[in-house]
Amino acid sequence: IMLLMSKTMQVISITHLPQIAAKGHSHFKVYKEDVNEETITKLTQLNQEERIVEIAQMLGGKKITDSAVVHAKSLLQ
């Protein structure tokens, strides 16, 4: 459904699912930082290598394994 929608409109998806994140044309990471006792939400666009790392983390957690990286790369193809 999202693929069909994206042919005629812009689709923005916020997800924790690596299968969905890998299908996007662009990948942005949304994260929070605490600065001077204030929480700030930040957004950064990921390059291809950063996408692999981020999707591998979605698949396996903070500790990135070789198998998670291989799986992340296969999802991006």
C-alpha positions in Angstrom: 0.0 0.0 0.0 2.8 2.4 0.9 4.6 1.7 -2.3 1.5 2.4 -4.3 0.9 5.6 -2.4 4.5 6.8 -3.0 4.0 6.8 -6.7 1.6 9.8 -6.5 2.5 11.5 -3.2 5.2 11.9 -0.6 5.1 9.2 2.2 6.9 9.8 5.5 7.0 6.7 7.8 8.3 6.6 11.3 9.1 3.0 12.1 11.2 0.7 14.3 10.8 -2.1 11.7 13.9 -2.7 9.6 11.9 -4.1 6.8 10.0 -0.9 6.4 13.0 1.4 6.9 15.0 -0.4 4.2 12.4 0.3 1.6 12.6 4.1 1.8 14.5 6.2 -0.8 15.8 8.4 2.1 16.5 7.4 5.6 16.5 9.9 8.5 17.4 9.1 12.1 15.4 10.8 14.8 17.0 10.9 18.2 17.1 12.9 21.4 20.0 14.6 23.2 20.0 16.2 26.7 21.7 19.6 26.5 21.9 21.8 29.6 19.0 19.9 31.4 16.9 20.3 28.2 15.9 17.5 25.9 16.3 18.3 22.2 15.0 16.2 19.4 17.3 16.0 16.4 17.0 14.7 12.8 19.9 13.6 10.6 19.9 12.1 7.1 21.8 8.9 6.9 24.2 7.9 4.1 24.4 4.3 2.8 26.9 3.1 5.4 25.0 4.7 8.2 21.8 3.1 6.9 23.4 -0.3 7.1 24.5 0.3 10.7 21.1 1.7 11.7 19.2 -1.2 10.2 21.6 -3.7 11.7 20.9 -2.1 15.1 17.1 -2.4 14.4 17.7 -6.1 13.7 19.9 -7.0 16.6 20.3 -4.2 19.1 23.2 -2.0 20.1 25.8 -4.7 19.6 26.0 -5.1 15.9 26.9 -8.6 14.7 28.2 -9.7 11.3 25.0 -11.5 10.6 22.9 -8.4 11.3 25.1 -6.4 8.9 24.7 -9.0 6.2 20.9 -9.1 6.8 20.7 -5.3 6.7 22.6 -5.2 3.4 20.2 -7.8 1.9 17.2 -5.7 3.0 18.6 -2.7 1.3 19.0 -4.5 -2.1 
